[in-house]
Amino acid sequence: EFSIAILSEMANYGVDGLNLQFKRGAPFVMYEDPLVDGFRSETGLDARNLDEWDESWLRYRYWPLTEYVKSLREELDRIGNRIGKKIQLSVTSFPSKDENLFFGLDLKTWVDNGLIDVLTPMSWSHSSRQVQMDYYAGLTKGTKCMLKPFLSVPKDNDERNFGSFEYRKEALCLYESGADGLVFWDDHCQGSDTGQTKKRLGNVEKLRNWDQRRIDDNQFRVIRLSSLGGYSLLNSSIPVDHRRIYNSTIPYWFLPL
């Protein structure tokens, strides 16, 4: 109720939609008393004595998050009717069917009952480096729910060199596997080496008719702002010559503009 109250306040500002980032913060349901007692009343079994992957137990503990999403959907619809607009609800989920099952995300029920408008599964999880597109396409096909997966995020120890060709290849693969659109995680926004490529990932036809010769990702400008709206941007909370006090590179969000 507290969470829904916060989200309701956001919705009342007239936002276009809200996103529930289930990919962060798991687990959400485990062996709480209401779940253990309810499962015992329904089946006569003690969930704590079952294998943690017992499917009857995992499917039973779907209901708390489903009730949460349903309650939020109803609240958003009430607000939407009052302000005269549809407030979309999107869900960022785990990349694989089994991981969603284990953490209590009954995506099929949410999609089939119109509780969510967009599914944005994220890759790079405990179970999978890639979104299981066959599973997700099966969930959304023939429904009003859109499928917009995150692109894979290259990691520091990843052997792949994510350049223009790799981004184009993965984007096309996701589109051809049933994606209605694509979502970026913040890692994709860092750096400008593939900036021109990323701007073109939303147009499927342009991706298919790609002419690499016309795209030079190394041609970009950096304009350092000295002032904005009368405020000086030359100073920050740390010295410009930060290496005098920091031995290593500090997080980018602390760097002077």
KAMOHU-V272388 format. One record per helix or strand. SS is the DSSP state (h for helix, s for strand). FROM is the first residue (numbers start at 0). TO is the last residue. Records with the same first field share a line. If there is no record, write none. Layout:
SS=FROM-TO, FROM-TO
//
This chain:
h=1-10, 32-42, 46-48, 54-59, 62-82, 96-101, 106-111, 132-139, 163-175, 185-188, 194-197, 203-207, 211-213, 241-243, 251-253
s=16-20, 87-91, 117-118, 145-149, 180-182, 226-227, 230-231
//
